[in-house]
Amino acid sequence: MTEVWTHGTWTAKSGQEDQFVAAWKELADWTIANYPGARGTLLRDRERTNLFVSFGPWPDLETAQAWRASDGFRERVARIQQTIESFEPRTLDLVTAAS
């Protein structure tokens, strides 16, 4: 198995930042409940407070693809989309890590 990471850059609509965070958290909670071992992180830009970055590791590409293709994912992302101007998803391979 090769670990992969999913990453998203989200731009929330002005004044919708709290609603975006709540909708993202709903997706994250659902993901953790339905994909054991899943985890995710959401970061907010200090300068552009409507810009967010999310990321999380997956054990393999197939699991990440199954998650993105699931009805539960699509339903929750549809709710998130009501609060955002743009979204850029990525799937990344781990190259190296330092700790």
N, C-alpha and C positions, 0 to 999 in steps of 0.2 A: 504494500500500500504506500502511496505517495501522498503526503499531506499537501492540501491546497488551501488557499485562503480566499474568502469572498470579501469584497471591498465595495463600498458605495460612497459616492460624494453626493450629498443632498443639499439643495438650496430651498429652504422653507419660504413660503410666502410671508411677506412682512406682516407682523402681528399674529402669525399662525405658529410661531416657534413652539409654544407650550403644547399645542394640539399635535404638532408633528412628533414631539418627544413622546407624548402619551401613545400615539399610534405606533411609533417604532417600538416602544416598550411592549405593547400588546403583541407585536410580531415576534419580538425576542422571547417573551414568556411562552408563547405558543411553540416556538421553535425548540426551546429547551425541553418542554413537556413532550414533544413528539419525536425529537431526535436526541436520544440520550448521549451525553458527552458534548453536545453542541454548546458553544458559548459565543458571546458577541460583546463588542464594545462600541459605544457611541461617544464621539468627541465633538466638541463645539469650538469653533474658531473664536478667539478673543476679539479680533478686529472686526470681523464680519459675523455678527451674532446670529445670522440666519443661515450660516454655512455649517454643515455637519459632515463628519466622516464616520463611517461604521466599518468594522472589520471583524472577522472571526475565522478560526481554523476549522477544517473539515478533514476527516480521515482519508478521504479520496474524492476524486472528481465525480464519481457516480453518485455518491451521497449528496454532494452539493447540487448536482443537476436534478436529482429527485426532489430535493427540498424546493428548488426554484420552480419545478414543474407541478408541485402539489396544489390542490385546490385551496388548502389552508393558507399557503403562501400568497397565492394570487388574490384571495379575498382580503387579506390584511394589507397587502401592498396597494390594493385599490383604495382602501381607506387612507393610507398614507398619501397617495397621489392627490387627494383632495386638499392637502395642506402644503404642497410643494410646487415650486416653479420648475425645478429640473432634478434629474437623478441620473447619475452615471455609474452603472454597475461594472465590476471587473471580477475576473477570476484569476488568481495569482498563484504562482508556484514559489515555494520557499527556496531561496538560494543559499542564504546563510543567516545565522543569528548570533548575537553576542549577548552575554548576560553578566 
